[in-house]
Amino acid sequence: MVWNSDSFKIPGSDGINFGLIKEFWVDLKDDFIRFMSEFHRNEKLSRGINNTFIDLIPKVESPRLLANFRMISMVGIIYKVLSKVLSNKLKKVI
């Protein structure tokens, strides 16, 4: 999942993008595996893991209307990885 993702997309609410994860995978791998194992064992998310920030990106030079903005949601990277893993598992079942 991490390797197929765009490295330079906008970072999530935690300020991390997939490029950083790829660069430091050797150091972060154990933490990701521990999180995923804990999620599967407990069947619940850690508090606040899915917090999301909404940001408005202007589409034009001087935006005046809400329609002049593109809305993006910034979700933490570990939640993105978890949701992608779960959706890939669901695809196999469905």
C-alpha positions in Angstrom: 0.0 0.0 0.0 2.7 2.5 1.0 4.9 1.7 -2.0 2.0 2.2 -4.5 1.1 5.6 -3.1 2.3 9.0 -4.5 5.2 10.1 -2.4 4.7 13.8 -2.9 1.0 14.2 -2.2 0.0 16.8 0.4 0.8 15.5 3.9 -1.9 14.5 6.3 -2.9 16.1 9.6 0.2 14.7 11.1 2.5 16.4 8.6 3.7 13.2 7.1 3.4 12.1 3.4 4.2 8.7 1.9 7.6 9.9 0.7 8.8 10.3 4.3 7.4 6.8 5.2 9.2 5.3 2.2 12.5 7.1 3.1 12.4 5.9 6.7 10.6 2.6 6.3 13.4 0.6 8.0 12.9 2.7 11.2 9.1 3.0 11.0 8.2 -0.6 9.9 8.0 -2.0 13.4 5.7 0.7 14.6 3.4 0.2 11.6 3.3 -3.6 12.1 2.6 -3.1 15.9 -0.2 -0.7 15.2 -1.8 -3.0 12.6 -1.5 -6.1 14.9 -3.0 -4.2 17.8 -5.9 -3.0 15.6 -6.6 -6.6 14.5 -6.3 -8.0 18.0 -8.5 -5.4 19.7 -10.8 -4.6 16.8 -10.9 -0.9 17.6 -9.0 2.2 16.7 -6.8 4.2 19.1 -8.5 7.3 20.3 -8.0 10.2 17.8 -6.3 8.1 15.1 -8.9 9.1 12.5 -8.9 12.9 13.3 -9.3 14.8 10.1 -8.6 18.5 9.2 -10.4 20.1 6.3 -8.4 22.6 4.3 -9.6 24.9 1.5 -7.3 25.2 -1.5 -8.0 28.2 -3.7 -8.8 27.4 -7.4 -8.4 31.0 -8.5 -6.2 34.0 -7.7 -8.6 35.9 -5.5 -11.3 33.5 -4.3 -14.6 35.1 -3.1 -17.0 32.3 -3.2 -16.9 28.8 -1.6 -17.1 27.4 -5.2 -13.7 29.0 -5.8 -12.1 26.6 -3.4 -11.2 22.9 -3.5 -11.8 21.2 -0.2 -9.3 18.5 0.9 -9.3 16.4 4.0 -6.0 15.8 5.8 -6.0 12.5 7.5 -3.0 11.0 9.4 -0.8 8.7 7.4 -1.3 5.6 9.6 -5.1 5.9 9.3 -4.7 6.1 5.5 -2.6 2.9 5.5 -5.1 1.1 7.7 -8.1 2.2 5.6 -6.4 1.1 2.4 -5.5 -2.3 3.9 -9.1 -2.8 5.1 -10.6 -1.7 1.7 -8.2 -4.1 -0.1 -9.4 -7.0 2.1 -13.0 -6.1 1.5 -12.5 -6.1 -2.2 -11.4 -9.7 -2.0 -14.5 -10.6 0.0 -17.0 -8.7 -2.2 
